[in-house]
Amino acid sequence: MLSWAITFLIIAIIAAVLGFGGIAGTATGIAKILFVVFLVMFIVSFFLGRRGRG
């Protein structure tokens, strides 16, 4: 999931450099959403994983 967020971030940077504002904004929004989903899943799995082992 984190790799998808990084991919969309790179697409957004390239699109912004080339002047495609709409595509850059969309890719940035997708990258932000994927990064937040990744963080939430990481935190949940971290705490559930620690609880399950003890």
PyMOL Python script that loads the backbone (N, CA, C, O; Angstrom):
from pymol import cmd

cmd.read_pdbstr("""\
ATOM      1  N   MET A   1       0.835  -1.188   0.000  1.00  0.00           N
ATOM      2  CA  MET A   1       0.000   0.000   0.000  1.00  0.00           C
ATOM      3  C   MET A   1       0.879   1.250   0.000  1.00  0.00           C
ATOM      4  O   MET A   1       0.582   2.235  -0.677  1.00  0.00           O
ATOM      5  N   LEU A   2       1.944   1.194   0.756  1.00  0.00           N
ATOM      6  CA  LEU A   2       2.844   2.346   0.795  1.00  0.00           C
ATOM      7  C   LEU A   2       3.507   2.567  -0.564  1.00  0.00           C
ATOM      8  O   LEU A   2       3.758   3.704  -0.963  1.00  0.00           O
ATOM      9  N   SER A   3       3.785   1.477  -1.265  1.00  0.00           N
ATOM     10  CA  SER A   3       4.395   1.625  -2.587  1.00  0.00           C
ATOM     11  C   SER A   3       3.446   2.307  -3.563  1.00  0.00           C
ATOM     12  O   SER A   3       3.892   3.069  -4.421  1.00  0.00           O
ATOM     13  N   TRP A   4       2.142   2.049  -3.450  1.00  0.00           N
ATOM     14  CA  TRP A   4       1.165   2.737  -4.311  1.00  0.00           C
ATOM     15  C   TRP A   4       1.133   4.224  -3.985  1.00  0.00           C
ATOM     16  O   TRP A   4       1.044   5.052  -4.892  1.00  0.00           O
ATOM     17  N   ALA A   5       1.203   4.573  -2.709  1.00  0.00           N
ATOM     18  CA  ALA A   5       1.200   5.982  -2.324  1.00  0.00           C
ATOM     19  C   ALA A   5       2.427   6.697  -2.879  1.00  0.00           C
ATOM     20  O   ALA A   5       2.330   7.823  -3.366  1.00  0.00           O
ATOM     21  N   ILE A   6       3.567   6.045  -2.805  1.00  0.00           N
ATOM     22  CA  ILE A   6       4.797   6.636  -3.336  1.00  0.00           C
ATOM     23  C   ILE A   6       4.714   6.764  -4.852  1.00  0.00           C
ATOM     24  O   ILE A   6       5.169   7.759  -5.416  1.00  0.00           O
ATOM     25  N   THR A   7       4.137   5.765  -5.515  1.00  0.00           N
ATOM     26  CA  THR A   7       3.977   5.811  -6.966  1.00  0.00           C
ATOM     27  C   THR A   7       3.119   6.998  -7.382  1.00  0.00           C
ATOM     28  O   THR A   7       3.484   7.741  -8.293  1.00  0.00           O
ATOM     29  N   PHE A   8       1.977   7.179  -6.717  1.00  0.00           N
ATOM     30  CA  PHE A   8       1.111   8.298  -7.059  1.00  0.00           C
ATOM     31  C   PHE A   8       1.764   9.638  -6.730  1.00  0.00           C
ATOM     32  O   PHE A   8       1.528  10.625  -7.427  1.00  0.00           O
ATOM     33  N   LEU A   9       2.574   9.684  -5.687  1.00  0.00           N
ATOM     34  CA  LEU A   9       3.290  10.915  -5.363  1.00  0.00           C
ATOM     35  C   LEU A   9       4.299  11.263  -6.457  1.00  0.00           C
ATOM     36  O   LEU A   9       4.434  12.428  -6.830  1.00  0.00           O
ATOM     37  N   ILE A  10       4.997  10.267  -6.965  1.00  0.00           N
ATOM     38  CA  ILE A  10       5.950  10.505  -8.049  1.00  0.00           C
ATOM     39  C   ILE A  10       5.225  10.950  -9.313  1.00  0.00           C
ATOM     40  O   ILE A  10       5.689  11.849 -10.015  1.00  0.00           O
ATOM     41  N   ILE A  11       4.081  10.320  -9.607  1.00  0.00           N
ATOM     42  CA  ILE A  11       3.276  10.732 -10.762  1.00  0.00           C
ATOM     43  C   ILE A  11       2.837  12.184 -10.603  1.00  0.00           C
ATOM     44  O   ILE A  11       2.859  12.952 -11.565  1.00  0.00           O
ATOM     45  N   ALA A  12       2.440  12.558  -9.395  1.00  0.00           N
ATOM     46  CA  ALA A  12       2.003  13.932  -9.146  1.00  0.00           C
ATOM     47  C   ALA A  12       3.142  14.920  -9.354  1.00  0.00           C
ATOM     48  O   ALA A  12       2.935  15.991  -9.924  1.00  0.00           O
ATOM     49  N   ILE A  13       4.330  14.577  -8.902  1.00  0.00           N
ATOM     50  CA  ILE A  13       5.478  15.476  -9.066  1.00  0.00           C
ATOM     51  C   ILE A  13       5.827  15.640 -10.537  1.00  0.00           C
ATOM     52  O   ILE A  13       6.071  16.756 -10.998  1.00  0.00           O
ATOM     53  N   ILE A  14       5.850  14.533 -11.280  1.00  0.00           N
ATOM     54  CA  ILE A  14       6.163  14.605 -12.708  1.00  0.00           C
ATOM     55  C   ILE A  14       5.103  15.406 -13.448  1.00  0.00           C
ATOM     56  O   ILE A  14       5.431  16.227 -14.304  1.00  0.00           O
ATOM     57  N   ALA A  15       3.823  15.173 -13.124  1.00  0.00           N
ATOM     58  CA  ALA A  15       2.747  15.905 -13.788  1.00  0.00           C
ATOM     59  C   ALA A  15       2.814  17.399 -13.468  1.00  0.00           C
ATOM     60  O   ALA A  15       2.541  18.231 -14.333  1.00  0.00           O
ATOM     61  N   ALA A  16       3.172  17.736 -12.249  1.00  0.00           N
ATOM     62  CA  ALA A  16       3.280  19.146 -11.877  1.00  0.00           C
ATOM     63  C   ALA A  16       4.430  19.823 -12.615  1.00  0.00           C
ATOM     64  O   ALA A  16       4.303  20.973 -13.037  1.00  0.00           O
ATOM     65  N   VAL A  17       5.543  19.125 -12.773  1.00  0.00           N
ATOM     66  CA  VAL A  17       6.687  19.687 -13.487  1.00  0.00           C
ATOM     67  C   VAL A  17       6.341  19.914 -14.959  1.00  0.00           C
ATOM     68  O   VAL A  17       6.775  20.896 -15.562  1.00  0.00           O
ATOM     69  N   LEU A  18       5.563  19.006 -15.524  1.00  0.00           N
ATOM     70  CA  LEU A  18       5.193  19.116 -16.931  1.00  0.00           C
ATOM     71  C   LEU A  18       4.014  20.063 -17.170  1.00  0.00           C
ATOM     72  O   LEU A  18       3.678  20.359 -18.316  1.00  0.00           O
ATOM     73  N   GLY A  19       3.398  20.532 -16.104  1.00  0.00           N
ATOM     74  CA  GLY A  19       2.333  21.512 -16.246  1.00  0.00           C
ATOM     75  C   GLY A  19       0.922  20.956 -16.281  1.00  0.00           C
ATOM     76  O   GLY A  19      -0.014  21.686 -16.607  1.00  0.00           O
ATOM     77  N   PHE A  20       0.747  19.712 -15.960  1.00  0.00           N
ATOM     78  CA  PHE A  20      -0.585  19.100 -15.924  1.00  0.00           C
ATOM     79  C   PHE A  20      -1.151  19.243 -14.514  1.00  0.00           C
ATOM     80  O   PHE A  20      -1.032  18.330 -13.698  1.00  0.00           O
ATOM     81  N   GLY A  21      -1.767  20.389 -14.230  1.00  0.00           N
ATOM     82  CA  GLY A  21      -2.231  20.688 -12.883  1.00  0.00           C
ATOM     83  C   GLY A  21      -3.333  19.770 -12.400  1.00  0.00           C
ATOM     84  O   GLY A  21      -3.325  19.352 -11.242  1.00  0.00           O
ATOM     85  N   GLY A  22      -4.282  19.450 -13.266  1.00  0.00           N
ATOM     86  CA  GLY A  22      -5.397  18.586 -12.853  1.00  0.00           C
ATOM     87  C   GLY A  22      -4.953  17.189 -12.501  1.00  0.00           C
ATOM     88  O   GLY A  22      -5.387  16.618 -11.500  1.00  0.00           O
ATOM     89  N   ILE A  23      -4.083  16.641 -13.331  1.00  0.00           N
ATOM     90  CA  ILE A  23      -3.575  15.295 -13.073  1.00  0.00           C
ATOM     91  C   ILE A  23      -2.720  15.288 -11.808  1.00  0.00           C
ATOM     92  O   ILE A  23      -2.782  14.349 -11.015  1.00  0.00           O
ATOM     93  N   ALA A  24      -1.927  16.335 -11.626  1.00  0.00           N
ATOM     94  CA  ALA A  24      -1.069  16.412 -10.440  1.00  0.00           C
ATOM     95  C   ALA A  24      -1.908  16.502  -9.171  1.00  0.00           C
ATOM     96  O   ALA A  24      -1.597  15.861  -8.166  1.00  0.00           O
ATOM     97  N   GLY A  25      -2.979  17.304  -9.222  1.00  0.00           N
ATOM     98  CA  GLY A  25      -3.849  17.421  -8.049  1.00  0.00           C
ATOM     99  C   GLY A  25      -4.545  16.119  -7.719  1.00  0.00           C
ATOM    100  O   GLY A  25      -4.658  15.743  -6.552  1.00  0.00           O
ATOM    101  N   THR A  26      -5.010  15.435  -8.744  1.00  0.00           N
ATOM    102  CA  THR A  26      -5.686  14.152  -8.527  1.00  0.00           C
ATOM    103  C   THR A  26      -4.725  13.111  -7.967  1.00  0.00           C
ATOM    104  O   THR A  26      -5.055  12.401  -7.017  1.00  0.00           O
ATOM    105  N   ALA A  27      -3.543  13.023  -8.552  1.00  0.00           N
ATOM    106  CA  ALA A  27      -2.559  12.045  -8.078  1.00  0.00           C
ATOM    107  C   ALA A  27      -2.114  12.357  -6.653  1.00  0.00           C
ATOM    108  O   ALA A  27      -1.883  11.444  -5.860  1.00  0.00           O
ATOM    109  N   THR A  28      -1.993  13.640  -6.325  1.00  0.00           N
ATOM    110  CA  THR A  28      -1.631  14.020  -4.962  1.00  0.00           C
ATOM    111  C   THR A  28      -2.721  13.613  -3.978  1.00  0.00           C
ATOM    112  O   THR A  28      -2.425  13.105  -2.896  1.00  0.00           O
ATOM    113  N   GLY A  29      -3.968  13.831  -4.345  1.00  0.00           N
ATOM    114  CA  GLY A  29      -5.078  13.436  -3.482  1.00  0.00           C
ATOM    115  C   GLY A  29      -5.112  11.942  -3.250  1.00  0.00           C
ATOM    116  O   GLY A  29      -5.324  11.488  -2.126  1.00  0.00           O
ATOM    117  N   ILE A  30      -4.903  11.171  -4.313  1.00  0.00           N
ATOM    118  CA  ILE A  30      -4.880   9.705  -4.173  1.00  0.00           C
ATOM    119  C   ILE A  30      -3.719   9.275  -3.289  1.00  0.00           C
ATOM    120  O   ILE A  30      -3.877   8.392  -2.445  1.00  0.00           O
ATOM    121  N   ALA A  31      -2.556   9.888  -3.472  1.00  0.00           N
ATOM    122  CA  ALA A  31      -1.391   9.534  -2.657  1.00  0.00           C
ATOM    123  C   ALA A  31      -1.643   9.836  -1.182  1.00  0.00           C
ATOM    124  O   ALA A  31      -1.252   9.053  -0.316  1.00  0.00           O
ATOM    125  N   LYS A  32      -2.286  10.954  -0.891  1.00  0.00           N
ATOM    126  CA  LYS A  32      -2.585  11.298   0.506  1.00  0.00           C
ATOM    127  C   LYS A  32      -3.549  10.285   1.122  1.00  0.00           C
ATOM    128  O   LYS A  32      -3.347   9.841   2.252  1.00  0.00           O
ATOM    129  N   ILE A  33      -4.589   9.925   0.384  1.00  0.00           N
ATOM    130  CA  ILE A  33      -5.565   8.957   0.896  1.00  0.00           C
ATOM    131  C   ILE A  33      -4.905   7.607   1.144  1.00  0.00           C
ATOM    132  O   ILE A  33      -5.119   7.000   2.193  1.00  0.00           O
ATOM    133  N   LEU A  34      -4.109   7.133   0.198  1.00  0.00           N
ATOM    134  CA  LEU A  34      -3.439   5.843   0.373  1.00  0.00           C
ATOM    135  C   LEU A  34      -2.464   5.865   1.536  1.00  0.00           C
ATOM    136  O   LEU A  34      -2.327   4.868   2.245  1.00  0.00           O
ATOM    137  N   PHE A  35      -1.785   6.985   1.742  1.00  0.00           N
ATOM    138  CA  PHE A  35      -0.837   7.079   2.852  1.00  0.00           C
ATOM    139  C   PHE A  35      -1.568   7.029   4.196  1.00  0.00           C
ATOM    140  O   PHE A  35      -1.102   6.377   5.130  1.00  0.00           O
ATOM    141  N   VAL A  36      -2.707   7.712   4.294  1.00  0.00           N
ATOM    142  CA  VAL A  36      -3.483   7.686   5.534  1.00  0.00           C
ATOM    143  C   VAL A  36      -4.013   6.282   5.795  1.00  0.00           C
ATOM    144  O   VAL A  36      -3.975   5.807   6.930  1.00  0.00           O
ATOM    145  N   VAL A  37      -4.507   5.613   4.752  1.00  0.00           N
ATOM    146  CA  VAL A  37      -4.995   4.240   4.914  1.00  0.00           C
ATOM    147  C   VAL A  37      -3.856   3.335   5.354  1.00  0.00           C
ATOM    148  O   VAL A  37      -4.045   2.475   6.214  1.00  0.00           O
ATOM    149  N   PHE A  38      -2.673   3.519   4.771  1.00  0.00           N
ATOM    150  CA  PHE A  38      -1.513   2.733   5.182  1.00  0.00           C
ATOM    151  C   PHE A  38      -1.184   2.951   6.652  1.00  0.00           C
ATOM    152  O   PHE A  38      -0.939   1.993   7.385  1.00  0.00           O
ATOM    153  N   LEU A  39      -1.178   4.207   7.083  1.00  0.00           N
ATOM    154  CA  LEU A  39      -0.865   4.488   8.489  1.00  0.00           C
ATOM    155  C   LEU A  39      -1.872   3.856   9.437  1.00  0.00           C
ATOM    156  O   LEU A  39      -1.492   3.284  10.459  1.00  0.00           O
ATOM    157  N   VAL A  40      -3.151   3.956   9.106  1.00  0.00           N
ATOM    158  CA  VAL A  40      -4.182   3.374   9.964  1.00  0.00           C
ATOM    159  C   VAL A  40      -4.011   1.855  10.039  1.00  0.00           C
ATOM    160  O   VAL A  40      -4.080   1.272  11.122  1.00  0.00           O
ATOM    161  N   MET A  41      -3.791   1.220   8.895  1.00  0.00           N
ATOM    162  CA  MET A  41      -3.611  -0.239   8.888  1.00  0.00           C
ATOM    163  C   MET A  41      -2.352  -0.643   9.641  1.00  0.00           C
ATOM    164  O   MET A  41      -2.339  -1.675  10.312  1.00  0.00           O
ATOM    165  N   PHE A  42      -1.294   0.155   9.538  1.00  0.00           N
ATOM    166  CA  PHE A  42      -0.057  -0.148  10.251  1.00  0.00           C
ATOM    167  C   PHE A  42      -0.268  -0.067  11.762  1.00  0.00           C
ATOM    168  O   PHE A  42       0.164  -0.950  12.503  1.00  0.00           O
ATOM    169  N   ILE A  43      -0.929   0.989  12.208  1.00  0.00           N
ATOM    170  CA  ILE A  43      -1.154   1.161  13.649  1.00  0.00           C
ATOM    171  C   ILE A  43      -2.048   0.056  14.198  1.00  0.00           C
ATOM    172  O   ILE A  43      -1.778  -0.491  15.266  1.00  0.00           O
ATOM    173  N   VAL A  44      -3.110  -0.272  13.471  1.00  0.00           N
ATOM    174  CA  VAL A  44      -4.014  -1.338  13.921  1.00  0.00           C
ATOM    175  C   VAL A  44      -3.279  -2.665  13.977  1.00  0.00           C
ATOM    176  O   VAL A  44      -3.397  -3.384  14.970  1.00  0.00           O
ATOM    177  N   SER A  45      -2.524  -3.011  12.943  1.00  0.00           N
ATOM    178  CA  SER A  45      -1.809  -4.286  12.945  1.00  0.00           C
ATOM    179  C   SER A  45      -0.705  -4.309  13.998  1.00  0.00           C
ATOM    180  O   SER A  45      -0.403  -5.365  14.554  1.00  0.00           O
ATOM    181  N   PHE A  46      -0.104  -3.162  14.274  1.00  0.00           N
ATOM    182  CA  PHE A  46       0.935  -3.100  15.295  1.00  0.00           C
ATOM    183  C   PHE A  46       0.358  -3.446  16.667  1.00  0.00           C
ATOM    184  O   PHE A  46       0.928  -4.261  17.393  1.00  0.00           O
ATOM    185  N   PHE A  47      -0.775  -2.828  17.024  1.00  0.00           N
ATOM    186  CA  PHE A  47      -1.351  -3.077  18.337  1.00  0.00           C
ATOM    187  C   PHE A  47      -2.002  -4.444  18.430  1.00  0.00           C
ATOM    188  O   PHE A  47      -1.916  -5.085  19.478  1.00  0.00           O
ATOM    189  N   LEU A  48      -2.645  -4.908  17.383  1.00  0.00           N
ATOM    190  CA  LEU A  48      -3.254  -6.231  17.425  1.00  0.00           C
ATOM    191  C   LEU A  48      -2.183  -7.320  17.424  1.00  0.00           C
ATOM    192  O   LEU A  48      -2.354  -8.359  18.061  1.00  0.00           O
ATOM    193  N   GLY A  49      -1.096  -7.089  16.722  1.00  0.00           N
ATOM    194  CA  GLY A  49      -0.004  -8.054  16.699  1.00  0.00           C
ATOM    195  C   GLY A  49       0.674  -8.180  18.052  1.00  0.00           C
ATOM    196  O   GLY A  49       1.054  -9.278  18.459  1.00  0.00           O
ATOM    197  N   ARG A  50       0.827  -7.078  18.739  1.00  0.00           N
ATOM    198  CA  ARG A  50       1.448  -7.103  20.068  1.00  0.00           C
ATOM    199  C   ARG A  50       0.535  -7.775  21.071  1.00  0.00           C
ATOM    200  O   ARG A  50       1.000  -8.506  21.945  1.00  0.00           O
ATOM    201  N   ARG A  51      -0.760  -7.534  20.952  1.00  0.00           N
ATOM    202  CA  ARG A  51      -1.709  -8.118  21.903  1.00  0.00           C
ATOM    203  C   ARG A  51      -1.827  -9.620  21.700  1.00  0.00           C
ATOM    204  O   ARG A  51      -1.975 -10.363  22.670  1.00  0.00           O
ATOM    205  N   GLY A  52      -1.763 -10.079  20.454  1.00  0.00           N
ATOM    206  CA  GLY A  52      -1.943 -11.500  20.158  1.00  0.00           C
ATOM    207  C   GLY A  52      -0.788 -12.366  20.617  1.00  0.00           C
ATOM    208  O   GLY A  52      -0.977 -13.558  20.857  1.00  0.00           O
ATOM    209  N   ARG A  53       0.398 -11.802  20.746  1.00  0.00           N
ATOM    210  CA  ARG A  53       1.569 -12.595  21.130  1.00  0.00           C
ATOM    211  C   ARG A  53       1.688 -12.774  22.631  1.00  0.00           C
ATOM    212  O   ARG A  53       2.322 -13.719  23.100  1.00  0.00           O
ATOM    213  N   GLY A  54       1.085 -11.877  23.379  1.00  0.00           N
ATOM    214  CA  GLY A  54       1.257 -11.910  24.830  1.00  0.00           C
ATOM    215  C   GLY A  54       0.296 -12.737  25.483  1.00  0.00           C
ATOM    216  O   GLY A  54       0.319 -12.861  26.708  1.00  0.00           O
TER     217      GLY A  54
END
""", "prot")
cmd.dss("prot")
cmd.show_as("cartoon", "prot")
cmd.util.cbc("prot")
cmd.orient("prot")
